[in-house]
Amino acid sequence: MKIRYFIPILLGVLGLFSSCSQDNSITLLDGLQVSSSYVSIPMDGGSNSITINSKSDWTIEKVVSKKDSLKWLTVSTATGSAGETEVTFQAPKTLDGRNAELLIHSGDKVQHVNIIQGLATVSPATCAEVIAGPDSKTYSVTGVCTSISSDVYGNWYLADKTGSIYIYGTLDAKGDKQNFKSLGIEVGDEVTVQGPKKTYGTTVELVDVTVININKSLIKVDSVKNATLPVEGGNFTTYVTCKGQGVSVNIPDDAKSWLSISSIQTVGTQSVVIFKALNNNGGDRNTTLTFTTTDGKKQYTSQTAVKQLGAIVTSTVANFNAAPISTTQYRLTGVISSVASDVSGNFNLKDFSGETYIYKLPDFKTKGLKVGDIVTVVGTRGAYKTTIEMLTPTLEKVTPVIPTTIADVLTRPDDNNVYYMLTGTISQITNATYGNLYLQSGDQSILVYGLYGYGATGADQKNFVTNTGLKVGDTLTLLGTKTTYNGTIELKNGTYFSHVSAQ
């Protein structure tokens, strides 16, 4: 009896396991299966495949983070239908390990697939190792923030004892861009960042870095007084908090001739450092002051800038073009020789010594400026690539020039303050040394008493006609004022604009 009852029971139990096994198999077949949920690709690049077995249509979704667009990963197909489908994943050679996550959707079923290419680890490096290393490789570097050029995008310089690199773009704690201020990084902080290397021209950069750690500096410039000093000089005061072992101050060598330390007063962690600036006889000048302390093991720094206004340097165009890029203010007077954009206020200015580019003069169009007008502008010497420019220009004076004909000028009253622009043919040169000549248009002629480039004086006025190659028959465009001398109508203040040689 026991045997009879046992056998049916045993068979029933085996049947139950068999039924369960069959049910599980059916559930999997009705859903979604992959031959492997991990796909490995060599560091040198290559491909690998998996088989997708699905009961219905399916799609592949790339799980993209803000730090990785997964452009490096190529998938042979992102959609498929019921049945078995082979999908191939391909990636080029990489210098760093990387990984990706894909989701395969089929109905309400989701299958995760992980793509692995090498080991996604980043080894620490020095600035020197980054500089010597290949582009596109990701580095982890620790150094001190020495200056910040954009507190929106997070562009700044990081330095260690081996060198300095430029950080071009810094992600915030959520991986977003243009939120650098939220990180609280200041000059003097020790920061560890991670990001790929790029070389732009001669500048070595880490691009869109992730901040791993911030070690706040033990010294900080809290505030300053008189950050912009007047021409006559005066005191520049800094208020410093120092939690290290004393404060030392460094004034750059190029500023020691005009800036010195007047006093340092310290109470607890608070210090007041006063600097004295001398009278400034040149253009604007500025410098960056560095405050340093130590905890006995490391040095910590903080910086602040001081500027002193200078006299505006009245200059020829040639001297302006030869000057170094700086914040010094220059005053140029010349003729508008061409206009690149009257809306933006971009134009070329010419005097007797040369020509330069004025970038973005405010209200150029609304002020009615045009080719031929004589203007005085003040701005700084800058450059864009190989183009010399005057930056942040302001308009001090404008002398409008009236384009007209010789016949019209002959009827105008004498006035040394009213300039005309005339075009005609050189009919006679009476004095090549001083530029005396006759300009003719139709049957009308006028004597030009002296021709030279705008602003020329003394020896620079002589021999302009010869040096420019002007000759009888050339078509000449010039500026000048009308006057009368002993009954002869003349064009004085003759300013050369352009000419076309006779054929």
Secondary structure, 3 states (H helix, E strand, C coil): CHHHHHHHHHHHHHHHHHHHHHHHHHHHHHCEEECCCEEEECCCCEEEEEEEEECCCEEEEEECECCECCCCCEECCCEECCEEEEEEEEECCCCCCEEEEEEEEECCEEEEEEEEECCCCCCEECHHHHHHCCCCCEEEEEEEEEEEEECCCCEEEEEECCEEEEEEEECCCCCCCCCHHHHCCCCCCEEEEEEEEEEECCEEEEEEEEEEEEECCCEEEEEEECCEECCCCEEEEEEEEECCCCCEEECCHHHCCCEEEEEEEEECCEEEEEEEECCCCCCCEEEEEEEEEECCCCEEEEEEEEEECCCCEECCHHHHHHCCCCCCEEEEEEEEEEEEECCCCEEEEEECCEEEEECCCCCCCCCCCCCCCEEEEEEEEEEECCEEEEEEEEEEEEECEEECCHHHHCCCCCEEEEEEEEEEEEEEEEECCCCEEEEEECCEEEEEECEECCCCCHHHHCCHHHHHCCCCCCEEEEEEEEEEECCEEEEEEEEEEEEECCC
